[in-house]
Amino acid sequence: MLKMMALALLLQSVELTPAEEMEAAHLMQEIRCVVCDGQSIADSDAALAQDMRLFVRTQIGLGAEPDSIRIALAQRYGDEVLMRPRLSARTAPLYIVPLVFLLIGATLVGVASRRK
């Protein structure tokens, strides 16, 4: 228990350079809070979002790449944690369905304009 408290204090005292702070802030905007609906962890007040922000800052401080941080969070919480999920067989409908609806809409507009 004492080791966990010491680790928590160590992690909270992560000092980042201004460039790292900007990188962490940008990354926090791209990660969805799993407790809140549609909020990024940067905008959320939930305790879990606070833990996720600390994780991001710590990883940035350790020199981790943003992609590796995204992957780590997606592995832990699922692809839904990313504001822009990675393209995979599971997430492909998120990208394809809007295009299909756009094509259907354009076709309907084209057909309607030819009738007039």
Secondary structure in CASP SS format (residue, H / E / C, confidence):
PFRMAT SS
TARGET T0000
AUTHOR 0000-0000-0000
METHOD secondary structure of the structure
MODEL  1
M C 1.00
L H 1.00
K H 1.00
M H 1.00
M H 1.00
A H 1.00
L H 1.00
A H 1.00
L H 1.00
L H 1.00
L H 1.00
Q H 1.00
S C 1.00
V C 1.00
E C 1.00
L C 1.00
T C 1.00
P H 1.00
A H 1.00
E H 1.00
E H 1.00
M H 1.00
E H 1.00
A H 1.00
A H 1.00
H H 1.00
L H 1.00
M H 1.00
Q H 1.00
E C 1.00
I E 1.00
R E 1.00
C C 1.00
V C 1.00
V C 1.00
C C 1.00
D C 1.00
G C 1.00
Q C 1.00
S E 1.00
I C 1.00
A C 1.00
D C 1.00
S C 1.00
D C 1.00
A C 1.00
A H 1.00
L H 1.00
A H 1.00
Q H 1.00
D H 1.00
M H 1.00
R H 1.00
L H 1.00
F H 1.00
V H 1.00
R H 1.00
T H 1.00
Q H 1.00
I H 1.00
G H 1.00
L C 1.00
G C 1.00
A C 1.00
E C 1.00
P H 1.00
D H 1.00
S H 1.00
I H 1.00
R H 1.00
I H 1.00
A H 1.00
L H 1.00
A H 1.00
Q H 1.00
R H 1.00
Y H 1.00
G C 1.00
D H 1.00
E H 1.00
V H 1.00
L E 1.00
M C 1.00
R C 1.00
P C 1.00
R C 1.00
L C 1.00
S C 1.00
A C 1.00
R C 1.00
T C 1.00
A H 1.00
P H 1.00
L H 1.00
Y H 1.00
I H 1.00
V H 1.00
P H 1.00
L H 1.00
V H 1.00
F H 1.00
L H 1.00
L H 1.00
I H 1.00
G H 1.00
A H 1.00
T H 1.00
L H 1.00
V H 1.00
G H 1.00
V H 1.00
A H 1.00
S H 1.00
R H 1.00
R H 1.00
K C 1.00
END
